[in-house]
Structures are given as structure tokens and as C-alpha cells.
């Protein structure tokens, strides 16, 4: 009885290992330098599908195609800058994990800071307004009603 669950567990682990291995691509680089350039580039370029992963970490089909494209361009003799320029021309600055500082990308660079500052200002105004120290104005008839209720409670 103990052997069946054990064998099932071992079988599942082996199958999981095979599927994980299937996602890893290997390319026949002509030199160690080309392989290092490839690794550097796929870590610097963003997956357009996942958006929060670089090409190296993404399993999306587009990322696989882009990795293959980078490999082919490296092996054909393209420089790193030519590859990056090709990707930017095709997909825009968004493909770069670190987009250049330009007028068109200021929102990418400063947007989060601006949003945080606006949030802090709004929060501070709300806190000041709630802690203004002034009691709300109570109409005279309400004050009289409360006074009568308090006097009745003493009796």
C-alpha cells in the first residue's frame, strides 16, 4: 500500500521535471562571447506579453520568438545596439526595461513619483480637515432638546 502512492509521487515529479525542461531553449552559439551578449540582451529586453518580465524569464510565445530573433541577429553579426534599435523600431521604447529619458517617456519615469506626491497631498488635506479642532455647529433647537433630555434624566 505504501508503494503505490510513493511510485505515483515519483512519477509525477519526473513528469513535472520533463515539462519544465521542455520550456528551456538552447541555441548553438558560435562563441562564448555571443552567448554572453545574448544573455545580456534577453535580460534587458521586456516581454511585450508579460510586461513585468524580461525575455529571459518569460515563457510566452512572443518572448520565444524574440529570443530566437536575438540569437539569429547575434549569429549574423549584428551589434548589440543594432539589435536594440531593431526591437525599439519594431515595438517602441516599451520593449526596453530601462527606457531612455526623453520627453515622450517622462511620464514613465516621473509618473509614479507624481502620483505618490498627489496622494500624500490629498491625504494630508483630509487629515487636516478632519482634525480642524472645531466642533460642528449645532442648531439652537437641537441644543435646547438635548438640554431638556438631560434635565429629564436627572429627575
Secondary structure by P-SEA (a helix, b strand, c coil): caaaaaaaaaaaaaaaaaaaaaaccccccccaaaaaaaaaaaaaccccccccccccccccaaaaaaaaaaaaaaaacccaaaaaaaaaaaccccccccccccccccccccaaaaaaaaaaaaaaaaaaaaaccccccccaaaaaaaaaaaaaaac
